[in-house]
Amino acid sequence: MADSDRFVRQAVNVQLTRKKITQRELAKQVGVSYSYINGLLHQGTWSISVMDKVASALGLSNAFELMALAKNERELSDQEVVA
């Protein structure tokens, strides 16, 4: 799931920027430490339960909605490679 994790990280970072939420605020809303969130957003492996909590904190329905955003990030990345 390494590639998928990368695109989930990108999708979360885009949402954090759009919603003007810091990693510290996200960590507090999710109920984990800042270092845990920071690790996920740099190299971590995402579980469905963590994605669900992060998705909820970002105002998304669930992990599947977050994964759909990640899929969009992947498609955009693929288009950049082709272009």
Contact map, one row per residue, 1 for C-alpha under 8 A:
11111000000000000000000000000000000000000000100000000000000000000000000000000000000
11111100000000000000000000000000000000000000100000000000000000000000000000000000000
11111110000000000000000000000000000000000000000000000000000000000000000000000000000
11111111000000000000000000000000000000000000000000000000000000000000010000000000000
11111111100000000000000000000000000000000001110000000000000000000000000000000000000
01111111110000000000000000000000000000000010000000000000000000000000000000000000000
00111111111000000000000000000000000000000000000000000000000000000000011011000000000
00011111111100000000000000000000000000000000010000000000000000000110110000000000000
00001111111110000000000000000000000000011100000000000000000000000000010000000000000
00000111111111000000000000000000000000000000000000000000000000000000010010000000000
00000011111111100000000000000000000000000000000000000000000000000100110010000000000
00000001111111110000000000000000000000001000000000000000000000000100000000000000000
00000000111111111000000000000000000000001000000000000000000000000000000000000000000
00000000011111111100000000000000000000000000000000000000000000000000000000000000000
00000000001111111110000000000000000000000000000000000000010000000000000000000000000
00000000000111111111111000000000000000000000000000000000010000000000000000000000000
00000000000011111111100000000000000000000000000000000000000000000000000000000000000
00000000000001111111100000000000000000000000000000000000000000000000000000000000000
00000000000000111111100000000000000000000000000000000000010000000000000000000000000
00000000000000011111110000000000000000000000000000000000000000000000000000000000000
00000000000000011111111011000000000000000000000000000000000000000000000000000000000
00000000000000010001111111000000000000000000000000000000000000000000000000000000000
00000000000000010000111111100000010011000000000000000000000000000000000000000000000
00000000000000000000011111110000110010000000000000000000000000000000000000000000000
00000000000000000000111111111000000000000000000000000000000000000000000000000000000
00000000000000000000111111111100000010000000000000000100100000000000000000000000000
00000000000000000000001111111111110110000000000000000000000000000000000000000000000
00000000000000000000000111111111110000000000000000000000000000000000000000000000000
00000000000000000000000011111111000000000000000000000000100000000000000000000000000
00000000000000000000000001111111000000000000000000001100100000000000000000000000000
00000000000000000000000000111111100000000000000000000000000000000000000000000000000
00000000000000000000000000111111110110000000000000000000000000000000000000000000000
00000000000000000000000100110011111110000000000000000000000000000000000000000000000
00000000000000000000001100110001111111000000000000000000000000000000000000000000000
00000000000000000000000000000000111111100000000000000000000000000000000000000000000
00000000000000000000000000100001111111110000000000000000000000000000000000000000000
00000000000000000000001101100001111111111000000000000000000000000000000000000000000
00000000000000000000001000000000011111111100000000000000000000000000000000000000000
00000000000000000000000000000000001111111111000000000000000000000000000000000000000
00000000100000000000000000000000000111111111110000000000000000000000000000000000000
00000000100110000000000000000000000011111111000000000000000000000000000000000000000
00000000100000000000000000000000000001111111000000000000000000000000000000000000000
00000100000000000000000000000000000000111111100000000000000000000000000000000000000
00001000000000000000000000000000000000111111110000000000000000000000000000000000000
11001000000000000000000000000000000000010011111000000000000000000000000000000000000
00001001000000000000000000000000000000010001111101100000000000000000000000000000000
00000000000000000000000000000000000000000000111111100000000000000000000000000000000
00000000000000000000000000000000000000000000011111110000000000100000000000000000000
00000000000000000000000000000000000000000000001111111000000000100000000000000000000
00000000000000000000000000000000000000000000011111111100000000000000000000000000000
00000000000000000000000000000000000000000000011111111110000001100100000000000000000
00000000000000000000000000000000000000000000000111111111000001100000000000000000000
00000000000000000000000000000100000000000000000011111111100001100000000000000000000
00000000000000000000000001000100000000000000000001111111110000100000000000000000000
00000000000000000000000000000000000000000000000000111111111111101100000000000000000
00000000000000000000000000000000000000000000000000011111111111000000000000000000000
00000000000000000000000001001100000000000000000000001111111100000000000000000000000
00000000000000110010000000000000000000000000000000000111111100000000000000000000000
00000000000000000000000000000000000000000000000000000011111110000000000000000000000
00000000000000000000000000000000000000000000000000000011111111001100000000000000000
00000000000000000000000000000000000000000000000000000011001111111000000000000000000
00000000000000000000000000000000000000000000000000111011000111111100000000000000000
00000000000000000000000000000000000000000000000110111110000011111110000000000000000
00000000000000000000000000000000000000000000000000000000000011111111000000000000000
00000000000000000000000000000000000000000000000000000010000111111111100000000000000
00000001001100000000000000000000000000000000000000100010000101111111110000000000000
00000001000000000000000000000000000000000000000000000000000000111111111000000000000
00000000000000000000000000000000000000000000000000000000000000011111111100000000000
00000001001000000000000000000000000000000000000000000000000000001111111110000000000
00010011111000000000000000000000000000000000000000000000000000000111111111000000000
00000010000000000000000000000000000000000000000000000000000000000011111111100000000
00000000000000000000000000000000000000000000000000000000000000000001111111110000000
00000010011000000000000000000000000000000000000000000000000000000000111111111000000
00000010000000000000000000000000000000000000000000000000000000000000011111111100000
00000000000000000000000000000000000000000000000000000000000000000000001111111110000
00000000000000000000000000000000000000000000000000000000000000000000000111111111000
00000000000000000000000000000000000000000000000000000000000000000000000011111111100
00000000000000000000000000000000000000000000000000000000000000000000000001111111110
00000000000000000000000000000000000000000000000000000000000000000000000000111111111
00000000000000000000000000000000000000000000000000000000000000000000000000011111111
00000000000000000000000000000000000000000000000000000000000000000000000000001111111
00000000000000000000000000000000000000000000000000000000000000000000000000000111111
00000000000000000000000000000000000000000000000000000000000000000000000000000011111
